[in-house]
């Protein structure tokens, strides 16, 4: 009777344990990270008798959770990539708004400014037309400055978001360390603390949203968590802390660091392969910086081109003078590393100053400057956009800017980040306030002889560089001498200067007169013709007397839209690579940002789908299926009832035995 009672009791306990576990599964069917649990039942060794082995009932060995380490790790890993890509989409969407395609765009503002000069060209003395030009110039400068400020605001937002993410990462790391301690304490019991293990897996899964992690389980049941290609974040019950520190070159930017015994150590985004923190670092160091450089390059090129042409024309002041600068932009900056050598008073012992020498050659990139180990006394300048390195010294000119060492050359180990154009847009302003200051007149005026027999007339005449000096060169006479011997469609001509010296050239349709450096003619002006001259025709060029009636420089302003004034390059072999027009440069920048957003959207779609598939696979293996649990509930309910029947039968038999013994 004792064996029957024992078997019945064990059977009831086993089925009760199974029912309790099933109830736990049903209760947590919708709990994130919960793994289905199952009671593991075993049969104890049977009791030997002369008639064979008789069973000794059932044992509850343990409660086991449905868990697959590979699927859990894969779900966390794919979630990190998906989080990185989705964060990048959100950020690039914000950035793209600065590169609009409608009338609010920078390109539209530039076109509106140049187009407003058409009315000045038609009527150079019209004050209302001049006022419209100044208003559009103000609008152009304001849009550039606003775009620059918005980029700074986006940068501040990135730093704020990074700090919030790091605070969450530190909390999660500490919670994982605490869970490790609890799991290690329970490890000696021989049974797994399932709920604690689920909690730790869920914490690691949440951590993966912010930074890609790898894990390694220890013999005591604790889980080591590593980031950045093997950097320890959690080991046992100890958690490292992350921090956001100021960039060593620019305090407005931030670096991600891990706090070690000897202080914070920078983590490079190249080894952080997933999570929102990685996306924010990449956005700050690549996308935002590139956008600042592209807009700054465009602002510098526009302002420099307009200011240069202003300086080549004459305004309406009395007496007329050369035009003053219309725009100013933020200056090029040199950012010393915080670790550079300092004087006793705390100031840096060395310094680097930048001066723009040719705005048409400025590139949309930043540079780093360090000592050149292969050339003592020289320094190595590395261009950020392509990694090209150039050895420079004091006074070197690279990519349209000059490097000067003041108050002294950099010390050994010093480094600088050079930003020729990054701050140009945010500092752009309209400097010219007087409508009479618009230099619409050219310094020289052309007059076609009434005795000419050809159809040639002057389309435009304006200064193109500082070689033009009307006081010494004018009056000049252009005399067409006859058809060119090599090509009868072209006309040879002679330019006679005021001092009697002459220059000979060949005119062909579409080419200017006075600005043909390849033919040895560089007089500082450019005269374009309509029609065709004949032999003996003459054109007289004199200093401009009536600036209110001259529109030569206004036409030159209009031509700036078609000139390649943005991003030209001089190669190491001396070859000049032309840049882009203002509109083409803006279109290229807009396309670049749009392509980045399009790529980010595609990658986000792929990674999000992969993460969903990985989580579906994990939950399919570890999650709760209510239909299955309902079937198991009925199964063990019947088992419990049968076990109770065993006890009931055993008690009846026991009572009958007592009666027989009493008789």
C-alpha positions as CSV (number, residue, x, y, z in Angstrom):
1,X,0.0,0.0,0.0
2,X,2.9,2.4,0.8
3,X,4.3,2.1,-2.7
4,X,1.0,2.8,-4.3
5,X,0.4,5.8,-2.1
6,X,3.9,7.1,-2.9
7,X,3.5,6.7,-6.6
8,X,0.1,8.4,-6.5
9,X,1.6,11.3,-4.5
10,X,4.5,11.7,-6.8
11,X,2.2,11.6,-9.8
12,X,0.0,14.3,-8.4
13,X,3.0,16.5,-7.6
14,X,4.5,16.0,-11.1
15,X,1.2,16.8,-12.8
16,X,0.7,19.8,-10.4
17,X,4.2,21.1,-11.3
18,X,3.4,20.7,-15.0
19,X,0.1,22.5,-14.6
20,X,1.8,25.3,-12.7
21,X,4.4,25.7,-15.4
22,X,1.8,25.7,-18.1
23,X,-0.1,28.4,-16.2
24,X,3.1,30.4,-16.0
25,X,3.5,30.1,-19.8
26,X,-0.1,31.1,-20.5
27,X,0.3,34.1,-18.1
28,X,3.4,35.3,-19.9
29,X,2.4,34.5,-23.5
30,X,2.6,38.3,-24.3
31,X,5.6,39.1,-22.1
32,X,8.5,40.4,-24.2
33,X,11.6,38.2,-23.9
34,X,9.8,35.4,-22.0
35,X,10.9,31.9,-22.9
36,X,8.5,29.0,-22.7
37,X,9.2,26.7,-19.8
38,X,8.6,23.0,-19.4
39,X,8.8,20.6,-16.5
40,X,11.3,17.7,-17.2
41,X,10.0,14.5,-15.7
42,X,12.2,11.4,-15.1
43,X,11.5,7.9,-13.9
44,X,13.5,6.8,-10.8
45,X,15.2,3.5,-10.7
46,X,12.7,0.7,-10.1
47,X,12.7,-1.5,-7.0
48,X,14.0,-5.0,-7.4
49,X,11.9,-7.9,-6.1
50,X,12.0,-11.6,-6.7
51,X,9.3,-11.0,-9.3
52,X,11.3,-8.3,-11.1
53,X,11.6,-4.5,-11.0
54,X,8.6,-2.5,-9.9
55,X,8.4,1.2,-10.7
56,X,9.0,3.8,-8.0
57,X,6.9,6.6,-9.5
58,X,8.0,9.8,-11.2
59,X,10.5,12.6,-10.3
60,X,10.4,16.3,-11.3
61,X,14.0,16.7,-12.5
62,X,13.9,20.5,-13.2
63,X,12.0,23.3,-15.0
64,X,13.7,24.0,-18.3
65,X,13.2,27.0,-20.6
66,X,13.0,26.7,-24.4
67,X,16.2,28.6,-25.4
68,X,18.5,28.6,-28.4
69,X,21.7,30.6,-27.8
70,X,22.4,31.1,-31.5
71,X,18.9,32.4,-32.3
72,X,19.0,34.7,-29.3
73,X,22.3,36.1,-30.3
74,X,21.2,36.5,-33.9
75,X,18.0,38.3,-32.9
76,X,20.1,40.8,-30.8
77,X,22.7,41.2,-33.6
78,X,20.2,41.9,-36.3
79,X,18.3,44.3,-34.0
80,X,21.5,46.3,-33.6
81,X,21.9,46.7,-37.3
82,X,18.2,47.6,-37.8
83,X,18.4,50.2,-35.0
84,X,21.5,51.7,-36.6
85,X,19.9,51.9,-40.1
86,X,16.6,53.3,-38.8
87,X,18.3,55.9,-36.8
88,X,20.4,57.0,-39.8
89,X,17.2,57.3,-41.9
90,X,15.7,59.6,-39.3
91,X,18.8,61.7,-39.2
92,X,19.3,61.9,-43.0
93,X,15.6,62.9,-43.4
94,X,16.2,65.9,-41.2
95,X,19.4,66.8,-43.1
96,X,17.7,66.5,-46.5
97,X,15.3,69.3,-45.6
98,X,18.2,71.7,-45.8
99,X,18.7,70.8,-49.4
100,X,15.3,71.6,-50.7
101,X,14.3,71.6,-54.3
102,X,11.6,74.3,-54.2
103,X,11.7,78.1,-54.1
104,X,13.0,78.0,-50.5
105,X,16.3,76.3,-51.5
106,X,19.7,77.8,-51.6
107,X,19.9,77.2,-55.3
108,X,16.7,79.1,-55.9
109,X,17.9,82.0,-53.8
110,X,21.1,82.2,-55.8
111,X,19.3,82.1,-59.1
112,X,16.8,84.8,-57.9
113,X,19.7,87.0,-56.9
114,X,21.5,86.8,-60.2
115,X,18.3,87.1,-62.2
116,X,17.4,90.3,-60.4
117,X,20.5,91.8,-62.0
118,X,18.8,91.6,-65.4
119,X,16.7,94.7,-64.6
120,X,19.9,96.5,-63.5
121,X,21.5,95.5,-66.8
122,X,18.5,96.8,-68.7
123,X,18.5,100.1,-66.7
124,X,21.7,100.6,-64.7
125,X,20.6,103.7,-62.9
126,X,17.1,102.5,-61.9
127,X,17.1,102.7,-58.0
128,X,14.2,100.3,-57.7
129,X,16.0,97.6,-59.7
130,X,19.1,98.2,-57.5
131,X,17.1,97.9,-54.3
132,X,15.7,94.5,-55.5
133,X,19.2,93.3,-56.0
134,X,20.2,94.3,-52.5
135,X,17.0,92.6,-51.1
136,X,17.8,89.4,-52.9
137,X,21.4,89.6,-51.8
138,X,20.1,89.8,-48.2
139,X,17.8,86.9,-48.8
140,X,20.6,84.8,-50.2
141,X,23.0,85.6,-47.3
142,X,20.2,84.9,-44.8
143,X,19.4,81.5,-46.3
144,X,23.0,80.4,-46.2
145,X,23.4,81.6,-42.6
146,X,20.1,79.9,-41.6
147,X,21.3,76.6,-43.2
148,X,24.6,76.9,-41.4
149,X,22.8,77.5,-38.1
150,X,20.4,74.6,-38.7
151,X,23.5,72.4,-39.2
152,X,24.9,73.6,-35.9
153,X,21.5,72.8,-34.2
154,X,21.5,69.3,-35.7
155,X,25.0,68.9,-34.3
156,X,23.8,69.9,-30.9
157,X,20.9,67.5,-31.2
158,X,23.3,64.6,-32.0
159,X,25.4,65.3,-28.9
160,X,22.2,65.4,-26.8
161,X,20.9,62.2,-28.2
162,X,24.3,60.5,-27.7
163,X,24.3,61.5,-24.0
164,X,20.8,60.1,-23.6
165,X,21.7,56.8,-25.3
166,X,24.9,56.5,-23.2
167,X,22.9,57.0,-20.0
168,X,20.6,54.2,-21.1
169,X,23.5,51.9,-22.0
170,X,25.1,52.4,-18.6
171,X,21.9,51.6,-16.8
172,X,21.4,48.4,-18.9
173,X,25.0,47.4,-18.4
174,X,24.6,47.7,-14.7
175,X,21.4,45.7,-14.7
176,X,23.1,43.0,-16.7
177,X,25.9,42.9,-14.1
178,X,23.4,42.6,-11.3
179,X,21.6,39.8,-13.1
180,X,24.9,38.1,-13.6
181,X,25.5,38.2,-9.8
182,X,22.1,36.7,-9.1
183,X,22.5,34.0,-11.7
184,X,25.9,33.1,-10.4
185,X,24.5,32.8,-6.9
186,X,21.8,30.4,-8.1
187,X,24.2,28.5,-10.3
188,X,25.3,26.2,-7.5
189,X,21.8,24.8,-6.9
190,X,22.0,22.6,-10.0
191,X,18.9,24.3,-11.5
192,X,18.7,27.2,-13.9
193,X,17.0,30.4,-12.8
194,X,14.9,30.7,-15.9
195,X,13.3,34.0,-15.2
196,X,16.6,35.6,-14.4
197,X,18.1,34.2,-17.6
198,X,15.2,35.6,-19.6
199,X,15.6,38.9,-17.9
200,X,19.3,39.0,-18.8
201,X,18.6,38.0,-22.4
202,X,16.1,40.8,-22.6
203,X,18.5,43.3,-21.2
204,X,21.1,42.3,-23.7
205,X,18.5,42.6,-26.5
206,X,17.6,46.1,-25.3
207,X,21.3,47.0,-25.1
208,X,21.7,46.0,-28.8
209,X,19.4,48.8,-29.8
210,X,22.1,51.2,-28.8
211,X,25.4,49.4,-29.5
212,X,26.3,46.1,-31.2
213,X,27.4,43.5,-28.6
214,X,28.9,40.1,-28.5
215,X,28.5,37.7,-25.6
216,X,30.5,34.9,-23.9
217,X,29.1,32.7,-21.2
218,X,31.4,31.9,-18.2
219,X,31.4,28.6,-16.2
220,X,29.6,30.3,-13.3
221,X,26.6,31.1,-15.5
222,X,27.5,34.8,-15.9
223,X,27.5,36.4,-19.3
224,X,30.4,38.6,-20.6
225,X,29.2,41.4,-22.8
226,X,31.7,43.0,-25.2
227,X,31.5,46.0,-27.7
228,X,33.7,47.5,-30.2
229,X,35.4,44.3,-31.4
230,X,36.2,42.9,-28.0
231,X,36.1,45.8,-25.6
232,X,34.7,44.6,-22.2
233,X,31.5,46.3,-21.2
234,X,30.2,43.7,-18.6
235,X,32.3,41.0,-17.1
236,X,30.7,39.0,-14.2
237,X,29.1,41.4,-11.8
238,X,31.2,44.4,-13.0
239,X,30.0,46.9,-15.6
240,X,32.1,49.4,-17.4
241,X,30.7,52.9,-18.1
242,X,30.5,54.8,-21.4
243,X,30.8,58.5,-21.6
244,X,30.4,61.3,-24.1
245,X,33.4,63.6,-24.2
246,X,34.1,66.8,-26.2
247,X,36.0,66.2,-29.5
248,X,39.7,67.0,-29.0
249,X,39.5,69.5,-31.9
250,X,36.0,70.9,-31.6
251,X,34.1,71.1,-28.4
252,X,30.8,71.3,-30.3
253,X,31.3,67.7,-31.5
254,X,31.5,64.6,-29.3
255,X,33.3,61.4,-29.0
256,X,32.2,58.1,-27.5
257,X,34.5,56.8,-24.8
258,X,34.7,53.9,-22.3
259,X,35.9,54.8,-18.8
260,X,38.9,52.8,-17.7
261,X,41.2,53.0,-14.7
262,X,43.5,55.6,-16.4
263,X,40.6,57.7,-17.7
264,X,38.2,57.8,-20.8
265,X,39.4,56.0,-23.9
266,X,37.9,56.9,-27.3
267,X,35.9,54.3,-29.2
268,X,36.1,54.7,-33.0
269,X,32.8,54.3,-34.9
270,X,34.6,52.0,-37.4
271,X,34.6,49.2,-34.7
272,X,31.1,49.9,-33.5
273,X,29.1,48.0,-36.1
274,X,25.6,48.5,-35.0
275,X,23.1,50.4,-32.7
276,X,21.9,53.9,-32.6
277,X,25.1,55.2,-31.0
278,X,27.1,54.1,-34.1
279,X,24.6,55.8,-36.4
280,X,24.9,59.0,-34.5
281,X,28.7,59.0,-34.6
282,X,28.7,58.3,-38.3
283,X,26.1,61.0,-38.9
284,X,28.2,63.5,-36.9
285,X,31.6,62.7,-38.4
286,X,30.5,62.1,-42.0
287,X,27.1,63.3,-43.0
288,X,26.9,66.5,-41.0
289,X,30.5,67.4,-41.6
290,X,30.1,66.8,-45.3
291,X,27.0,68.9,-45.4
292,X,28.7,71.8,-43.6
293,X,31.6,71.6,-46.1
294,X,29.4,71.5,-49.1
295,X,27.2,74.4,-48.1
296,X,30.3,76.3,-46.9
297,X,32.1,75.7,-50.2
298,X,29.1,77.0,-52.1
299,X,28.8,80.1,-49.9
300,X,32.4,80.9,-50.2
301,X,32.4,80.4,-54.0
302,X,29.3,82.6,-54.5
303,X,30.5,85.4,-52.2
304,X,34.0,85.4,-53.6
305,X,32.8,85.4,-57.3
306,X,30.4,88.3,-56.6
307,X,32.9,90.3,-54.6
308,X,35.6,89.8,-57.2
309,X,33.3,91.1,-60.0
310,X,32.2,93.9,-57.7
311,X,35.8,95.0,-57.4
312,X,36.2,95.0,-61.2
313,X,33.3,97.3,-61.8
314,X,32.4,101.0,-61.1
315,X,29.6,102.1,-58.8
316,X,27.4,105.2,-58.8
317,X,29.3,107.2,-56.2
318,X,30.7,110.6,-57.1
319,X,33.4,110.3,-58.3
320,X,32.8,106.6,-59.4
321,X,34.8,104.1,-57.5
322,X,35.4,100.3,-57.6
323,X,32.7,98.3,-56.1
324,X,32.9,97.3,-52.4
325,X,32.4,93.7,-51.3
326,X,28.8,92.7,-51.3
327,X,29.1,89.6,-49.1
328,X,31.2,88.3,-46.2
329,X,31.4,84.7,-45.0
330,X,32.7,82.9,-41.9
331,X,36.5,82.7,-42.0
332,X,38.5,79.5,-42.5
333,X,39.3,77.9,-39.1
334,X,42.2,75.9,-37.7
335,X,41.3,73.8,-34.7
336,X,44.2,72.7,-32.5
337,X,43.9,69.4,-30.6
338,X,43.4,69.9,-26.9
339,X,46.6,67.8,-26.3
340,X,48.8,70.3,-28.3
341,X,51.8,71.8,-26.5
342,X,51.0,74.9,-24.4
343,X,52.8,77.9,-23.0
344,X,53.0,78.4,-19.2
345,X,50.0,80.8,-19.4
346,X,47.9,78.0,-21.0
347,X,47.9,79.3,-24.6
348,X,49.1,77.1,-27.4
349,X,52.8,77.4,-28.2
350,X,52.2,76.9,-32.0
351,X,49.5,77.9,-34.3
352,X,48.1,77.5,-37.8
353,X,46.3,80.2,-39.7
354,X,44.4,79.8,-43.0
355,X,43.9,82.3,-45.8
356,X,41.8,81.8,-48.9
357,X,43.9,82.5,-52.0
358,X,41.5,81.1,-54.7
359,X,37.9,80.4,-53.7
360,X,37.3,78.5,-57.0
361,X,39.7,75.8,-55.9
362,X,38.4,75.2,-52.3
363,X,37.2,71.7,-51.7
364,X,34.2,70.6,-49.7
365,X,36.3,68.8,-47.1
366,X,38.3,69.1,-43.9
367,X,42.0,68.3,-43.4
368,X,44.3,67.1,-40.6
369,X,47.8,68.5,-40.1
370,X,50.5,66.5,-38.3
371,X,54.3,66.4,-38.4
372,X,55.8,64.6,-41.4
373,X,58.0,61.8,-40.1
374,X,59.7,61.4,-43.5
375,X,60.5,65.1,-43.8
376,X,61.7,66.8,-40.6
377,X,60.6,70.4,-40.5
378,X,57.6,69.7,-42.8
379,X,54.1,68.7,-42.0
380,X,51.7,66.2,-43.5
381,X,48.4,67.5,-44.6
382,X,45.7,64.8,-45.1
383,X,42.6,65.6,-47.1
384,X,39.5,64.1,-45.4
385,X,37.5,63.4,-48.6
386,X,40.0,61.0,-50.2
387,X,42.9,60.6,-47.8
388,X,45.4,62.4,-50.2
389,X,48.5,63.5,-48.3
390,X,50.6,66.5,-49.1
391,X,53.9,67.6,-47.4
392,X,53.6,71.3,-46.5
393,X,55.6,74.0,-44.8
394,X,55.0,77.6,-43.6
395,X,53.4,79.5,-46.5
396,X,52.3,76.4,-48.6
397,X,49.2,76.8,-50.7
398,X,47.0,73.8,-51.1
399,X,43.5,73.5,-52.6
400,X,43.0,77.3,-52.7
401,X,44.1,78.2,-49.2
402,X,47.5,79.2,-47.7
403,X,48.9,77.7,-44.5
404,X,50.8,80.0,-42.1
405,X,52.4,79.1,-38.8
406,X,51.8,81.8,-36.2
407,X,52.7,82.6,-33.5
408,X,55.1,79.6,-34.2
409,X,55.2,76.3,-35.9
410,X,53.4,73.3,-34.4
411,X,55.5,71.3,-31.9
412,X,56.3,67.6,-32.3
413,X,53.2,65.6,-31.7
414,X,50.8,68.5,-32.3
415,X,47.9,68.0,-34.7
416,X,45.2,70.3,-36.2
417,X,41.9,70.0,-37.9
418,X,41.8,72.5,-40.8
419,X,38.3,73.6,-42.0
420,X,38.6,76.1,-44.9
421,X,34.9,76.3,-45.6
422,X,33.0,74.5,-42.8
423,X,32.0,77.7,-41.0
424,X,31.6,79.9,-44.1
425,X,27.8,79.6,-44.5
426,X,26.8,80.3,-40.9
427,X,28.8,83.5,-41.0
428,X,27.6,84.7,-44.4
429,X,26.2,88.3,-44.4
430,X,25.4,91.0,-46.8
431,X,27.9,93.8,-46.4
432,X,26.7,96.3,-49.0
433,X,23.9,98.5,-47.9
434,X,23.9,101.4,-50.5
435,X,22.1,100.9,-53.8
436,X,24.7,103.2,-55.4
437,X,27.4,100.7,-54.3
438,X,26.3,98.1,-56.8
439,X,29.1,98.2,-59.4
440,X,27.0,97.7,-62.6
441,X,29.3,99.7,-64.8
442,X,32.4,98.4,-66.5
443,X,35.6,100.4,-66.3
444,X,35.8,100.7,-70.1
445,X,33.2,101.4,-72.8
446,X,33.4,100.2,-76.4
447,X,32.2,102.1,-79.5
448,X,31.8,100.6,-82.9
449,X,32.8,102.9,-85.8
450,X,29.9,104.2,-87.9
451,X,32.1,103.5,-91.0
452,X,32.3,99.8,-90.3
453,X,31.0,97.6,-93.2
454,X,30.5,94.4,-91.2
455,X,27.6,93.4,-88.9
456,X,29.6,93.2,-85.7
457,X,28.2,94.9,-82.6
458,X,29.3,94.8,-78.9
459,X,27.3,92.2,-76.9
460,X,29.2,92.7,-73.7
461,X,32.4,94.4,-72.4
462,X,33.6,94.1,-68.9
463,X,36.7,93.6,-66.7
464,X,37.8,90.0,-65.9
465,X,40.9,90.6,-63.8
466,X,43.1,93.3,-62.4
467,X,45.3,93.6,-65.5
468,X,42.9,96.2,-66.9
469,X,44.1,99.7,-66.2
470,X,42.1,102.2,-68.3
471,X,44.3,105.1,-67.2
472,X,47.3,103.7,-69.0
473,X,45.8,101.3,-71.6
474,X,42.9,103.4,-72.9
475,X,42.0,104.5,-75.4
476,X,42.5,101.3,-77.3
477,X,41.6,100.5,-80.9
478,X,40.7,97.1,-82.2
479,X,41.2,96.9,-86.0
480,X,40.2,93.9,-88.0
481,X,42.8,93.3,-90.7
482,X,41.3,90.5,-92.7
483,X,40.4,86.8,-92.9
484,X,42.7,84.4,-91.2
485,X,44.9,82.5,-93.5
486,X,44.2,79.1,-91.9
487,X,40.5,79.6,-91.6
488,X,38.7,82.1,-93.7
489,X,35.7,82.2,-91.3
490,X,37.9,83.8,-88.6
491,X,39.2,87.4,-88.6
492,X,42.7,88.6,-87.6
493,X,42.8,91.7,-85.6
494,X,45.3,94.1,-84.0
495,X,44.8,95.9,-80.7
496,X,46.6,99.2,-80.4
497,X,47.1,100.5,-76.9
498,X,47.3,104.1,-75.7
499,X,51.1,104.0,-75.8
500,X,51.2,102.8,-79.4
501,X,52.1,99.1,-78.6
502,X,50.2,96.5,-80.4
503,X,48.9,92.9,-79.9
504,X,47.7,90.6,-82.7
505,X,45.0,88.0,-82.4
506,X,42.4,86.0,-84.2
507,X,38.7,86.3,-83.6
508,X,36.2,83.5,-84.2
509,X,32.5,83.5,-83.4
510,X,31.9,82.9,-79.6
511,X,35.5,83.8,-78.5
512,X,36.2,87.0,-76.6
513,X,38.7,89.8,-77.5
514,X,41.1,91.0,-74.9
515,X,41.1,87.8,-72.8
516,X,43.0,85.2,-74.7
517,X,45.9,84.2,-72.5
518,X,46.8,81.2,-74.8
519,X,47.4,83.8,-77.6
520,X,49.4,86.1,-75.4
521,X,46.6,88.6,-74.9
522,X,45.6,89.2,-71.3
523,X,44.5,92.8,-71.0
524,X,42.1,92.3,-68.2
525,X,38.9,92.8,-70.1
526,X,36.6,90.6,-72.2
527,X,34.7,91.9,-75.2
528,X,32.1,89.7,-76.9
529,X,30.6,90.5,-80.3
530,X,27.4,89.9,-82.1
531,X,27.5,89.6,-85.9
532,X,30.6,89.3,-88.1
533,X,33.2,92.0,-88.6
534,X,34.9,92.8,-92.0
535,X,38.4,93.9,-92.9
536,X,39.0,97.5,-91.9
537,X,36.3,97.6,-89.2
538,X,37.4,99.2,-85.9
539,X,36.2,99.3,-82.4
540,X,37.4,102.0,-79.9
541,X,37.6,101.1,-76.2
542,X,37.8,104.1,-73.8
543,X,37.6,104.6,-70.0
544,X,33.9,104.8,-68.9
545,X,32.7,108.4,-68.4
546,X,29.1,107.9,-67.6
547,X,28.7,105.0,-65.1
548,X,24.9,105.5,-64.9
549,X,24.5,104.5,-68.5
550,X,27.0,101.6,-68.6
551,X,25.8,98.0,-67.9
552,X,29.0,96.1,-68.7
553,X,29.7,94.8,-65.2
554,X,26.0,93.9,-64.6
555,X,26.3,91.6,-67.6
556,X,29.4,90.1,-66.1
557,X,27.4,89.3,-62.9
558,X,24.8,87.5,-65.0
559,X,27.6,85.4,-66.7
560,X,28.8,84.2,-63.2
561,X,25.9,81.7,-63.2
562,X,27.6,79.9,-66.2
563,X,31.2,80.1,-64.9
564,X,32.7,77.1,-63.1
565,X,33.6,78.8,-59.9
566,X,33.1,75.9,-57.4
567,X,35.6,73.2,-56.6
568,X,38.2,73.4,-59.3
569,X,41.5,71.6,-58.8
570,X,45.1,71.9,-59.8
571,X,46.6,68.4,-60.0
572,X,50.2,67.6,-59.0
573,X,51.3,67.6,-62.7
574,X,49.9,71.2,-63.1
575,X,46.8,70.2,-65.0
576,X,43.7,72.3,-64.0
577,X,40.5,70.4,-63.5
578,X,37.5,72.8,-63.9
579,X,35.0,72.9,-61.2
580,X,31.2,73.3,-61.4
581,X,28.8,76.2,-61.8
582,X,26.9,77.4,-58.8
583,X,23.7,75.7,-59.8
584,X,25.5,72.5,-60.7
585,X,27.3,72.5,-57.4
586,X,24.1,72.9,-55.4
587,X,22.4,70.2,-57.5
588,X,25.4,67.8,-56.9
589,X,25.2,68.5,-53.1
590,X,21.5,68.0,-53.1
591,X,21.9,64.7,-55.1
592,X,24.6,63.5,-52.7
593,X,22.4,63.9,-49.7
594,X,19.4,62.5,-51.5
595,X,21.4,59.4,-52.5
596,X,22.6,58.9,-48.9
597,X,19.0,59.0,-47.7
598,X,17.9,56.7,-50.4
599,X,20.6,54.2,-49.5
600,X,19.8,54.5,-45.8
601,X,16.1,53.8,-46.6
602,X,17.1,50.7,-48.6
603,X,19.4,49.4,-45.9
604,X,16.9,50.1,-43.2
605,X,14.2,48.1,-45.0
606,X,16.6,45.1,-45.5
607,X,17.9,45.2,-41.9
608,X,14.5,45.7,-40.4
609,X,13.2,42.7,-42.3
610,X,16.2,40.6,-41.2
611,X,15.6,41.6,-37.6
612,X,11.9,40.7,-37.8
613,X,12.8,37.3,-39.3
614,X,15.4,36.6,-36.6
615,X,13.0,37.6,-33.8
616,X,10.2,35.5,-35.4
617,X,12.6,32.5,-35.6
618,X,13.6,33.0,-31.9
619,X,10.1,33.4,-30.7
620,X,8.9,30.5,-32.8
621,X,11.4,28.3,-30.9
622,X,11.1,29.9,-27.5
623,X,7.8,31.7,-27.5
624,X,4.5,30.5,-26.1
625,X,1.9,28.8,-28.4
626,X,-1.4,29.1,-26.6
627,X,-3.0,26.3,-28.6
628,X,-0.2,24.0,-27.6
629,X,-0.4,25.1,-24.0
630,X,-4.1,24.5,-24.0
631,X,-3.6,20.9,-25.2
632,X,-0.9,20.3,-22.6
633,X,-3.2,21.8,-20.0
634,X,-5.8,19.2,-20.7
635,X,-3.2,16.4,-20.9
636,X,-1.8,17.2,-17.4
637,X,-5.2,17.9,-16.0
638,X,-6.2,14.4,-16.9
639,X,-2.9,13.1,-15.5
640,X,-3.6,14.9,-12.2
641,X,-7.1,13.4,-12.0
642,X,-5.7,9.9,-12.7
643,X,-3.1,10.4,-10.0
644,X,-5.8,11.4,-7.6
645,X,-7.7,8.3,-8.6
646,X,-4.6,6.2,-7.7
647,X,-4.5,7.8,-4.2
648,X,-8.3,7.2,-3.8
649,X,-7.9,3.6,-4.9
650,X,-4.9,3.1,-2.6
651,X,-6.9,4.5,0.3
652,X,-9.8,2.2,-0.4
653,X,-7.5,-0.8,-0.5
654,X,-5.8,0.4,2.7
655,X,-9.2,0.7,4.5
656,X,-10.2,-2.7,3.3
657,X,-7.0,-4.1,4.6
658,X,-7.6,-2.6,8.0
659,X,-11.0,-4.1,8.1
660,X,-9.7,-7.5,7.3
661,X,-7.0,-7.2,9.9
662,X,-9.7,-6.2,12.4
663,X,-11.7,-9.2,11.7
